Amino acid sequence: MYAVFFLAGPEVAIRVTSSDDPDVDVAAELALGGPTPLVGLGEILGAAGRVGPLRDATCRSFPVWDLGSEITRCVALRGDDELDALAERWHARHPKHFDAAPYELASCLGELRDAIRAAEPGHRVFALLEERAM
């Protein structure tokens, strides 16, 4: 499973069906073993309970998770060293759920931070949980 991170308003994000959707401008991608690390990121950043599914995959191709405005703001404010430390803590919390090393997580967070800083006001981070053939 891949978390395809993108920025949008909730009214757009709820309609996203795949990473090929024209409404998706991919900010970062990360291979995950499930949505548990997304919740863990919220816990680390003090946004526990604010990360969750925007919609499931019942009538769409893949589920979309809302990471919320708090994570969006927290990631946007971090410098490179802070993202490195955040990636270390994130990996340590869920090592079996990542197919990535802390360095790769830090790179992902850096790409996400840069996209957040360039995003339109009111947009926040969402993650499309997309299954792909290997």
C-alpha positions, 0 to 999 in steps of 0.5 A, spaced: 500 500 500 502 507 498 500 513 501 499 518 496 499 525 500 496 531 496 493 537 498 486 540 497 480 542 500 475 536 503 470 538 498 475 536 492 479 530 496 472 526 498 472 525 490 479 523 489 479 516 486 486 514 484 493 518 484 491 519 476 485 523 478 486 530 475 485 533 482 491 530 485 497 534 485 502 528 488 506 532 494 509 525 496 509 518 496 510 513 501 510 505 502 506 503 508 503 496 511 497 500 512 494 506 515 497 505 522 503 510 521 498 515 519 495 515 526 502 515 529 504 521 525 498 525 528 500 522 535 507 524 535 505 531 533 500 532 538 494 531 533 491 524 536 484 523 534 484 528 528 487 523 523 482 518 520 478 516 514 475 522 510 471 516 506 472 509 505 473 505 499 466 503 498 464 506 492 471 509 490 477 505 488 481 507 494 480 510 501 482 517 503 485 519 509 484 526 512 491 528 516 487 535 518 489 542 519 494 541 525 498 536 522 499 540 515 501 546 520 506 542 524 509 539 518 509 546 514 513 549 520 519 544 521 526 545 519 530 540 516 533 538 522 526 537 526 524 533 520 529 528 521 528 528 528 520 527 527 522 521 522 526 518 527 520 518 532 515 516 527 519 510 524 521 508 531 513 508 533 511 503 527 518 500 524 514 494 522 509 498 518 514 502 513 518 499 507 522 505 508 528 507 513 528 514 517 532 517 512 526 516 506 521 518 511 525 525 512 525 526 505 518 524 504 516 529 510 521 534 506 517 534 500 510 534 504 513 540 507 515 544 501 508 542 498 504 545 504 508 551 504 506 552 496 499 550 497 493 555 496 490 557 503 485 553 506 488 546 503 490 541 508 494 534 507 490 528 505 493 521 504 490 516 498 491 509 500 492 506 494 494 499 492 499 497 487 501 491 483 509 490 485 
